Amino acid sequence: MKKGGVINGPIKCYEGENITVQSILNSGLAASPCNKLFKAEVIKRYPFLVGKMNEDVASVIPAIVSTEGKIAYVENEKYYYVQRRNSAQNSEFSDRRFDMFDAISLCFERIREFKDFEKNSEIILYHQVLMLFTCVIIEIKDKKKRKEIIEKFIKKQKAYKVQKNPMLNEYIKNQDKDLRLYYKMVIKSLNLSSASITNLIISCKKMFMSKKQKK
């Protein structure tokens, strides 16, 4: 790609068996509108949530699911996503991050009529809710604040039973051997709905790590 965004050479387009609804959902930027183009009549069916974080989850994902596989993609880079330290997603955790549950609830209402709802909902919950917990919440250093956030997370996630998500087991299997027990215990404590125990286990993470990892 030349300076100024001019594309060199032909654009290869893939469709059919090469790209599916679930392969899109099972990616890190599934809910982002930045790397997608929709027909106007499709995206207009699913208005964005107003005044909420993660407002794109309830719009972009239903638009993807509604295509039922009529998707194409190109390999060329067309958009560069700039990460700012003080952005909504990268700044200090706040209760606004729990707007995700409002977005998930509306998203599920909108995709329930389409095929593979159960499987699609598992993928969405894994990437949008479980990753919020395993990659963001448990990394909060302030123990008191983390406990308060875990308490709120436990209440919010009860309706979805995220601990039973089949993709969670794969996530744990892919962790370093010494940390697998750590993650299993954290998730088990969530099943018990105990923020105190969950917070304590998180605080003891270093105990599960090998000497090599600690270095």
Backbone as numpy.savetxt, mean C-alpha at the origin, in Angstrom:
# Nx Ny Nz CAx CAy CAz Cx Cy Cz
15.73 9.03 -23.44 14.89 10.22 -23.44 15.77 11.47 -23.44
15.50 12.37 -24.34 16.27 13.59 -24.44 15.84 14.59 -23.38
16.72 15.59 -23.16 16.39 16.67 -22.25 15.15 17.38 -22.78
14.22 17.68 -21.87 12.98 18.32 -22.29 11.85 17.34 -22.51
12.14 16.03 -22.31 11.09 15.02 -22.38 10.79 14.50 -23.76
11.65 14.78 -24.74 11.44 14.25 -26.09 11.84 12.79 -26.13
10.99 11.94 -26.66 11.23 10.49 -26.66 11.98 10.08 -27.92
13.03 9.29 -27.73 13.80 8.76 -28.85 13.24 7.41 -29.28
13.05 7.23 -30.54 12.66 5.92 -31.06 11.20 5.60 -30.82
10.76 4.43 -31.31 9.35 4.01 -31.19 9.01 3.61 -29.76
7.74 3.73 -29.42 7.24 3.33 -28.11 6.64 1.94 -28.22
7.14 1.01 -27.41 6.59 -0.35 -27.41 5.39 -0.40 -26.47
4.32 -0.95 -26.95 3.10 -1.06 -26.15 2.78 -2.53 -25.91
2.50 -2.87 -24.65 2.20 -4.26 -24.28 0.76 -4.33 -23.77
0.09 -5.41 -24.09 -1.28 -5.60 -23.61 -1.61 -7.09 -23.56
-2.85 -7.38 -23.17 -3.28 -8.78 -23.12 -2.65 -9.53 -21.97
-2.00 -10.66 -22.26 -1.44 -11.51 -21.23 -0.27 -10.87 -20.50
0.35 -9.88 -21.11 1.51 -9.24 -20.50 1.16 -8.32 -19.34
-0.08 -7.89 -19.28 -0.49 -6.96 -18.22 -1.92 -7.27 -17.80
-2.16 -7.35 -16.49 -3.49 -7.68 -15.98 -3.86 -6.69 -14.87
-5.12 -6.71 -14.49 -5.57 -5.86 -13.39 -4.76 -6.15 -12.13
-4.60 -7.44 -11.81 -3.91 -7.79 -10.57 -2.42 -7.50 -10.61
-1.81 -7.56 -11.78 -0.39 -7.21 -11.86 -0.19 -5.71 -11.63
-1.19 -4.90 -12.02 -1.13 -3.46 -11.74 -1.36 -3.19 -10.26
-2.38 -3.85 -9.68 -2.68 -3.66 -8.27 -1.52 -4.09 -7.38
-0.78 -5.09 -7.84 0.31 -5.66 -7.05 1.63 -4.92 -7.30
1.53 -3.63 -7.49 2.72 -2.81 -7.68 2.72 -1.65 -6.69
3.87 -1.07 -6.47 3.99 -0.02 -5.47 3.25 1.27 -5.79
2.97 1.51 -7.07 2.31 2.76 -7.45 0.94 2.50 -8.06
0.25 1.49 -7.57 -1.05 1.11 -8.13 -2.05 2.25 -8.04
-2.06 2.97 -6.92 -3.07 4.01 -6.71 -2.66 5.37 -7.25
-1.43 5.48 -7.71 -0.97 6.78 -8.19 -1.55 7.10 -9.57
-2.10 8.30 -9.76 -2.61 8.68 -11.07 -1.50 9.19 -12.00
-0.31 9.41 -11.42 0.77 10.08 -12.17 1.28 9.29 -13.37
1.24 7.97 -13.28 1.81 7.13 -14.34 0.73 6.41 -15.14
-0.47 6.99 -15.19 -1.58 6.33 -15.88 -2.39 7.32 -16.72
-3.01 6.79 -17.75 -3.96 7.56 -18.56 -5.26 6.78 -18.64
-6.37 7.44 -18.38 -7.68 6.81 -18.45 -8.55 7.58 -19.43
-9.51 6.89 -20.00 -10.55 7.59 -20.75 -11.32 8.45 -19.75
-11.69 9.65 -20.16 -12.36 10.58 -19.25 -13.61 9.98 -18.64
-14.38 9.24 -19.45 -15.64 8.70 -18.94 -15.42 7.63 -17.86
-14.23 7.00 -17.88 -13.92 5.98 -16.87 -13.59 6.63 -15.54
-12.64 7.55 -15.52 -12.19 8.15 -14.26 -13.27 9.03 -13.65
-14.16 9.59 -14.48 -15.23 10.45 -13.96 -16.26 9.67 -13.16
-16.30 8.36 -13.34 -17.24 7.55 -12.56 -16.86 7.49 -11.08
-15.58 7.75 -10.80 -15.07 7.57 -9.44 -14.40 8.86 -8.95
-15.21 9.82 -8.49 -14.65 11.10 -8.03 -13.65 10.92 -6.89
-12.65 11.78 -6.86 -11.65 11.74 -5.79 -12.27 12.22 -4.49
-11.83 11.63 -3.38 -12.27 12.09 -2.06 -11.73 13.51 -1.84
-12.55 14.37 -1.27 -12.16 15.76 -1.05 -11.65 15.94 0.38
-10.50 16.59 0.52 -9.96 16.90 1.84 -9.38 15.72 2.59
-9.06 14.65 1.88 -8.51 13.44 2.51 -7.14 13.11 1.93
-6.30 12.47 2.75 -5.07 11.90 2.22 -5.40 10.58 1.53
-4.54 10.16 0.62 -4.76 8.91 -0.12 -6.07 8.93 -0.88
-6.47 10.13 -1.31 -7.72 10.28 -2.03 -7.74 9.54 -3.35
-6.56 9.23 -3.88 -6.49 8.56 -5.18 -6.84 7.08 -5.11
-6.73 6.47 -3.92 -7.01 5.03 -3.76 -8.43 4.69 -4.20
-9.39 5.53 -3.81 -10.80 5.26 -4.10 -11.20 5.66 -5.51
-10.28 6.24 -6.27 -10.59 6.65 -7.64 -9.79 5.87 -8.67
-8.47 5.88 -8.52 -7.60 5.23 -9.50 -7.78 3.72 -9.50
-7.81 3.12 -8.31 -7.94 1.65 -8.24 -9.27 1.17 -8.83
-10.41 1.76 -8.49 -11.66 1.33 -9.15 -11.62 1.53 -10.66
-10.95 2.59 -11.12 -10.84 2.81 -12.57 -10.05 1.69 -13.22
-9.00 1.21 -12.54 -8.20 0.09 -13.05 -9.03 -1.19 -13.08
-9.68 -1.48 -11.95 -10.47 -2.72 -11.84 -11.60 -2.75 -12.86
-12.21 -1.60 -13.11 -13.35 -1.54 -14.03 -12.97 -1.86 -15.47
-11.66 -1.77 -15.79 -11.23 -2.10 -17.16 -11.32 -3.59 -17.41
-11.29 -4.40 -16.30 -11.36 -5.86 -16.37 -10.35 -6.43 -17.37
-9.15 -5.88 -17.35 -8.07 -6.43 -18.16 -7.79 -5.71 -19.45
-8.59 -4.72 -19.81 -8.36 -3.98 -21.05 -7.33 -2.87 -20.77
-6.09 -3.32 -20.61 -5.00 -2.43 -20.18 -3.81 -2.59 -21.12
-3.11 -1.51 -21.34 -1.85 -1.55 -22.08 -0.84 -0.68 -21.34
0.46 -0.99 -21.51 1.46 -0.15 -20.88 2.69 -0.04 -21.77
3.48 1.00 -21.52 4.71 1.21 -22.26 5.87 1.20 -21.28
7.04 0.81 -21.75 8.20 0.70 -20.87 8.94 2.01 -20.69
8.75 2.94 -21.60 9.49 4.20 -21.53 9.09 5.02 -20.31
10.08 5.71 -19.74 9.80 6.59 -18.61 9.24 7.92 -19.13
8.07 8.27 -18.61 7.43 9.51 -19.04 7.26 10.49 -17.89
7.46 9.98 -16.67 7.16 10.81 -15.50 8.21 10.53 -14.43
8.75 11.58 -13.85 9.73 11.45 -12.77 9.09 11.91 -11.47
9.01 11.00 -10.51 8.34 11.26 -9.25 9.36 11.80 -8.25
9.21 13.06 -7.88 10.15 13.70 -6.96 9.69 13.48 -5.52
10.57 12.93 -4.70 10.26 12.69 -3.29 10.76 13.86 -2.44
9.83 14.55 -1.76 10.20 15.65 -0.89 10.15 15.19 0.57
11.11 15.60 1.37 11.15 15.19 2.77 9.93 15.67 3.54
9.40 16.84 3.18 8.27 17.40 3.91 6.93 17.16 3.23
6.89 16.19 2.31 5.63 15.87 1.66 4.69 15.18 2.64
3.42 15.06 2.28 2.43 14.43 3.16 2.82 13.00 3.52
3.38 12.26 2.56 3.74 10.86 2.79 5.06 10.70 3.53
5.98 11.65 3.36 7.32 11.51 3.93 7.53 12.26 5.24
6.59 13.11 5.60 6.74 13.88 6.84 6.34 13.02 8.04
6.45 13.59 9.23 6.15 12.86 10.46 4.72 12.31 10.43
4.55 11.12 10.97 3.24 10.44 10.94 2.20 11.27 11.68
1.03 11.41 11.07 -0.09 12.10 11.72 -1.36 11.27 11.52
-2.39 11.63 12.27 -3.65 10.89 12.18 -4.27 10.97 10.79
-3.86 11.93 9.99 -4.40 12.04 8.63 -4.06 10.82 7.79
-2.99 10.12 8.18 -2.62 8.92 7.43 -3.72 7.85 7.53
-4.54 7.94 8.57 -5.63 6.98 8.73 -6.80 7.27 7.80
-6.71 8.36 7.04 -7.71 8.59 5.98 -7.71 7.43 5.00
-6.61 6.67 5.01 -6.51 5.50 4.14 -7.71 4.57 4.31
-8.19 4.43 5.52 -9.30 3.50 5.78 -10.60 4.01 5.16
-10.79 5.32 5.12 -11.96 5.88 4.43 -11.85 5.60 2.93
-10.64 5.77 2.42 -10.40 5.53 0.99 -10.61 4.06 0.64
-10.12 3.16 1.50 -10.29 1.72 1.27 -11.77 1.34 1.29
-12.50 1.87 2.26 -13.92 1.55 2.37 -14.69 1.95 1.11
-14.44 3.15 0.61 -15.11 3.62 -0.61 -14.63 2.83 -1.82
-13.34 2.54 -1.85 -12.77 1.74 -2.95 -13.47 0.40 -3.06
-13.66 -0.28 -1.93 -14.30 -1.60 -1.94 -15.76 -1.51 -2.37
-16.43 -0.44 -1.98 -17.81 -0.25 -2.45 -17.86 -0.17 -3.97
-16.87 0.49 -4.53 -16.85 0.75 -5.97 -16.41 -0.45 -6.80
-15.63 -1.37 -6.21 -15.12 -2.50 -7.01 -15.85 -3.81 -6.72
-16.76 -3.78 -5.77 -17.43 -5.02 -5.35 -18.18 -5.70 -6.49
-18.67 -4.92 -7.43 -19.47 -5.48 -8.53 -18.64 -6.19 -9.59
-17.32 -5.97 -9.58 -16.47 -6.54 -10.61 -15.91 -7.90 -10.18
-15.46 -8.68 -11.16 -14.95 -10.03 -10.88 -13.68 -9.98 -10.03
-13.41 -11.10 -9.37 -12.20 -11.26 -8.55 -12.14 -10.27 -7.40
-13.29 -9.90 -6.85 -13.30 -8.91 -5.76 -12.46 -9.37 -4.57
-12.62 -10.62 -4.16 -11.91 -11.12 -2.98 -10.39 -11.02 -3.17
-9.90 -11.50 -4.30 -8.46 -11.46 -4.56 -7.97 -10.02 -4.70
-8.72 -9.21 -5.40 -8.32 -7.81 -5.58 -8.27 -7.08 -4.24
-9.24 -7.35 -3.38 -9.28 -6.69 -2.07 -8.09 -7.12 -1.21
-7.68 -8.39 -1.31 -6.50 -8.86 -0.57 -5.25 -8.09 -0.99
-5.10 -7.92 -2.29 -3.92 -7.20 -2.81 -3.94 -5.74 -2.36
-5.11 -5.13 -2.45 -5.24 -3.72 -2.06 -4.94 -3.53 -0.58
-5.49 -4.40 0.25 -5.25 -4.30 1.69 -3.77 -4.49 2.02
-3.14 -5.42 1.32 -1.72 -5.67 1.56 -0.88 -4.43 1.27
-1.06 -3.86 0.10 -0.21 -2.74 -0.31 -0.59 -1.42 0.36
-1.87 -1.21 0.60 -2.30 0.09 1.12 -2.39 0.15 2.65
-2.69 -0.98 3.30 -2.86 -0.98 4.75 -1.72 -1.69 5.48
-1.42 -2.92 5.07 -0.35 -3.66 5.75 1.01 -3.00 5.57
1.27 -2.45 4.39 2.54 -1.77 4.18 2.63 -0.48 4.99
1.48 0.14 5.25 1.46 1.31 6.12 1.92 0.92 7.52
1.49 -0.27 7.96 1.89 -0.73 9.30 3.33 -1.24 9.33
3.66 -2.17 8.43 4.96 -2.83 8.50 6.13 -1.96 8.05
5.86 -0.95 7.23 6.95 -0.12 6.71 6.98 1.29 7.30
5.89 1.70 7.93 5.84 3.07 8.45 5.62 3.09 9.97
4.51 2.52 10.42 4.15 2.64 11.84 5.17 1.98 12.75
5.61 0.76 12.41 6.54 0.08 13.33 7.94 0.70 13.31
8.19 1.62 12.39 9.49 2.29 12.34 9.49 3.61 13.11
8.36 3.99 13.70 8.31 5.21 14.50 9.15 5.02 15.75
10.05 5.94 16.01 11.00 5.78 17.11 10.41 6.12 18.48
9.57 7.13 18.54 8.97 7.56 19.81 8.00 6.48 20.30
8.37 5.79 21.39 7.58 4.65 21.87 6.17 5.04 22.30
6.04 6.18 22.98 4.73 6.62 23.45 3.82 6.95 22.27
4.35 7.71 21.33 3.56 8.07 20.16 3.22 6.83 19.34
4.19 5.92 19.21 3.96 4.69 18.43 2.82 3.87 19.04
2.79 3.76 20.36 1.74 3.00 21.03 0.36 3.61 20.74
0.27 4.94 20.80 -1.00 5.62 20.53 -1.46 5.36 19.10
-0.51 5.37 18.17 -0.83 5.14 16.76 -1.25 3.70 16.53
-0.56 2.75 17.20 -0.92 1.34 17.08 -2.33 1.09 17.59
-2.69 1.73 18.70 -4.04 1.59 19.26 -5.09 2.01 18.23
-4.83 3.12 17.56 -5.77 3.61 16.54 -5.79 2.69 15.33
-4.62 2.18 14.96 -4.54 1.27 13.81 -5.34 0.00 14.08
-5.20 -0.55 15.29 -5.91 -1.78 15.66 -7.42 -1.60 15.51
-7.93 -0.47 15.98 -9.36 -0.19 15.87 -9.80 -0.06 14.42
-8.98 0.62 13.62 -9.34 0.88 12.23 -9.33 -0.39 11.38
-8.38 -1.29 11.66 -8.20 -2.45 10.78 -9.08 -3.64 11.13
-9.78 -3.58 12.24 -10.57 -4.73 12.69 -11.56 -5.23 11.65
-12.16 -4.32 10.95 -13.18 -4.71 9.96 -12.60 -5.48 8.79
-11.28 -5.39 8.60 -10.65 -6.00 7.42 -9.83 -7.25 7.73
-9.55 -7.51 9.01 -8.78 -8.70 9.42 -7.50 -8.81 8.59
-6.73 -7.74 8.57 -5.54 -7.70 7.72 -4.48 -8.72 8.12
-4.50 -9.16 9.39 -3.49 -10.13 9.83 -3.62 -11.47 9.13
-4.81 -11.75 8.58 -5.04 -13.02 7.89 -4.78 -12.91 6.39
-4.27 -11.78 5.96 -4.00 -11.57 4.54 -2.96 -12.57 4.05
-3.27 -13.37 3.02 -2.33 -14.40 2.54 -1.01 -13.85 2.02
-1.01 -12.60 1.56 0.22 -12.01 1.05 1.18 -11.63 2.18
0.64 -11.53 3.39 1.46 -11.19 4.54 2.49 -12.27 4.83
2.09 -13.53 4.67 3.02 -14.64 4.91 4.20 -14.59 3.95
3.94 -14.21 2.71 5.03 -14.08 1.73 5.97 -12.96 2.12
5.40 -11.89 2.62 6.23 -10.75 3.07 7.16 -11.19 4.20
6.62 -11.95 5.16 7.43 -12.41 6.29 8.50 -13.39 5.83
8.15 -14.29 4.90 9.12 -15.25 4.38 10.31 -14.57 3.71
10.08 -13.42 3.13 11.13 -12.71 2.41 12.01 -11.86 3.31
11.71 -11.85 4.63 12.55 -11.12 5.56 13.79 -11.94 5.91
14.79 -11.27 6.45 15.97 -12.00 6.93 15.56 -13.05 7.95
16.25 -14.16 7.96 15.88 -15.29 8.80 15.65 -14.90 10.26
16.55 -14.06 10.79 16.46 -13.69 12.21 15.24 -12.81 12.51
14.72 -12.14 11.49 13.62 -11.22 11.71 12.23 -11.84 11.44
12.21 -13.03 10.92 10.92 -13.66 10.63 10.10 -13.85 11.89
10.76 -14.32 12.97 10.06 -14.51 14.24 9.55 -13.17 14.77
10.35 -12.15 14.60 9.96 -10.80 15.04 8.66 -10.37 14.38
8.59 -10.49 13.07 7.39 -10.07 12.35 6.19 -10.95 12.68
6.43 -12.24 12.86 5.34 -13.14 13.23 4.74 -12.75 14.58
5.63 -12.39 15.53 5.17 -12.00 16.86 4.43 -10.67 16.83
4.91 -9.76 16.02 4.23 -8.46 15.89 2.81 -8.66 15.35
2.68 -9.46 14.30 1.37 -9.70 13.70 0.46 -10.48 14.65
1.03 -11.43 15.38 0.23 -12.20 16.35 -0.31 -11.29 17.44
0.49 -10.34 17.89 0.05 -9.41 18.93 -1.07 -8.51 18.40
-1.03 -8.20 17.11 -2.13 -7.44 16.51 -3.42 -8.25 16.56
-3.30 -9.56 16.34 -4.46 -10.45 16.43 -5.09 -10.41 17.82
-4.24 -10.20 18.82 -4.70 -10.12 20.21 -5.24 -8.74 20.54
-5.12 -7.82 19.56 -5.57 -6.43 19.74 -4.92 -5.77 20.94
-3.65 -6.07 21.13 -2.92 -5.48 22.25 -1.86 -4.52 21.73
-2.14 -3.23 21.87 -1.17 -2.22 21.44 0.08 -2.24 22.33
-0.12 -2.52 23.61 1.01 -2.53 24.55 2.01 -3.62 24.22
1.48 -4.84 23.97 2.37 -5.96 23.65 3.03 -5.74 22.29
2.25 -5.27 21.32 2.80 -4.99 19.99 3.92 -3.97 20.08
3.69 -2.92 20.84 4.69 -1.86 21.00 5.94 -2.39 21.69
5.76 -3.27 22.66 6.90 -3.84 23.39 7.75 -4.71 22.46
7.10 -5.53 21.65 7.83 -6.39 20.71 8.61 -5.55 19.72
7.99 -4.49 19.21 8.68 -3.60 18.27 9.91 -2.98 18.92
9.78 -2.61 20.19 10.91 -2.00 20.91 12.06 -2.98 21.10
11.75 -4.28 21.02 12.78 -5.31 21.23 13.32 -5.87 19.91
13.14 -5.15 18.84 13.54 -5.64 17.52 15.00 -6.07 17.47
15.87 -5.30 18.09 17.32 -5.60 18.04 17.64 -6.96 18.65
16.81 -7.43 19.56 17.04 -8.73 20.18 16.90 -9.86 19.17
16.14 -9.62 18.11 15.89 -10.66 17.10 16.95 -10.64 15.99
17.76 -9.61 15.98 18.72 -9.43 14.91 20.04 -10.14 15.22
20.66 -10.68 14.18 21.96 -11.34 14.36 23.04 -10.28 14.55
24.21 -10.67 14.98 25.32 -9.75 15.18 25.70 -9.08 13.87
25.61 -9.85 12.80 25.96 -9.32 11.48 25.02 -8.18 11.11
23.71 -8.35 11.38 22.73 -7.32 11.05 22.94 -6.09 11.91
23.25 -6.30 13.19 23.44 -5.17 14.11 24.57 -4.26 13.66
25.60 -4.87 13.09 26.74 -4.08 12.61 26.33 -3.24 11.42
